[in-house]
Amino acid sequence: GDSVTQMEGPVTLSEEAFLTINCTYTATGYPSLFWYVQYPGEGLQLLLKATKADDKGSNKGFEATYRKETTSFHLEKGSVQVSDSAVYFCALSVSNSGNTPLVFGKGTRLSVIA
Amino acid sequence: DSGVTQTPKHLITATGQRVTLRCSPRSGDLSVYWYQQSLDQGLQFLIQYYNGEERAKGNILERFSAQQFPDLHSELNLSSLELGDSALYFCASSVTGNPTLNEKLFFGSGTQLSVL
């Protein structure tokens, strides 16, 4: 079946450090890929997405590139801030598998310290 | 604010009991999803409804059931509760619930269920 594997957390970084959160996927069809973010006490919200190979999704300084050859969609940010502390979820959706909704990874907790 | 409303925010109950979680989707959204978030399993898809009809089913236990009403709000019923059902239950909504459109899901803040 379709699945997403994320690096285990928690990840603790100092402010202005470089962030990478690894995400790889297994899909039966051609997936669209997403990163969602969950701030403390809130629901998930879409951070960025990419719908085809080599697409780069970007938002709020975060980027992720859809790599079909390595089945990966790693999240990066050049300089993190304390306000980026949250749980980050990688997810996929396979459009040719009927009505399968989003499949999420287990999430990676990021803590940024000043 | 995502526009998705979940009530209650917190629920504490005992094993063997039955509870109902409620979700009101964003205005205009026809599809509602239920997810369960626990520390060990992560975010697990339970069930999806579109305009009152069940559209997709995930890892939902037989003790759990859901429905979507004509006004599009949804309820998730959890019965014969066990300690392991303690989790954060999220509702999300989207316009059509069609994955081919790569629609964004809008999540509520969740209901934290504690089974003692």
Chai-1 contact restraints between the chains, C-beta under 6 A:
chainA,res_idxA,chainB,res_idxB,connection_type,confidence,min_distance_angstrom,max_distance_angstrom,comment,restraint_id
A,S32,B,N102,contact,1.0,0.0,6.0,A-B,restraint_1
A,E42,B,S109,contact,1.0,0.0,6.0,A-B,restraint_2
A,G43,B,S2,contact,1.0,0.0,6.0,A-B,restraint_3
A,G43,B,F90,contact,1.0,0.0,6.0,A-B,restraint_4
A,G43,B,F107,contact,1.0,0.0,6.0,A-B,restraint_5
A,G43,B,G108,contact,1.0,0.0,6.0,A-B,restraint_6
A,G43,B,S109,contact,1.0,0.0,6.0,A-B,restraint_7
A,G43,B,G110,contact,1.0,0.0,6.0,A-B,restraint_8
A,L44,B,F107,contact,1.0,0.0,6.0,A-B,restraint_9
A,L46,B,K104,contact,1.0,0.0,6.0,A-B,restraint_10
A,T51,B,N102,contact,1.0,0.0,6.0,A-B,restraint_11
A,S93,B,P99,contact,1.0,0.0,6.0,A-B,restraint_12
A,S95,B,P99,contact,1.0,0.0,6.0,A-B,restraint_13
A,S95,B,T100,contact,1.0,0.0,6.0,A-B,restraint_14
A,N99,B,R55,contact,1.0,0.0,6.0,A-B,restraint_15
A,N99,B,A56,contact,1.0,0.0,6.0,A-B,restraint_16
A,P101,B,Y33,contact,1.0,0.0,6.0,A-B,restraint_17
A,P101,B,F45,contact,1.0,0.0,6.0,A-B,restraint_18
A,P101,B,Q48,contact,1.0,0.0,6.0,A-B,restraint_19
A,P101,B,A56,contact,1.0,0.0,6.0,A-B,restraint_20
A,F104,B,L43,contact,1.0,0.0,6.0,A-B,restraint_21
A,K106,B,G42,contact,1.0,0.0,6.0,A-B,restraint_22
A,G107,B,G42,contact,1.0,0.0,6.0,A-B,restraint_23
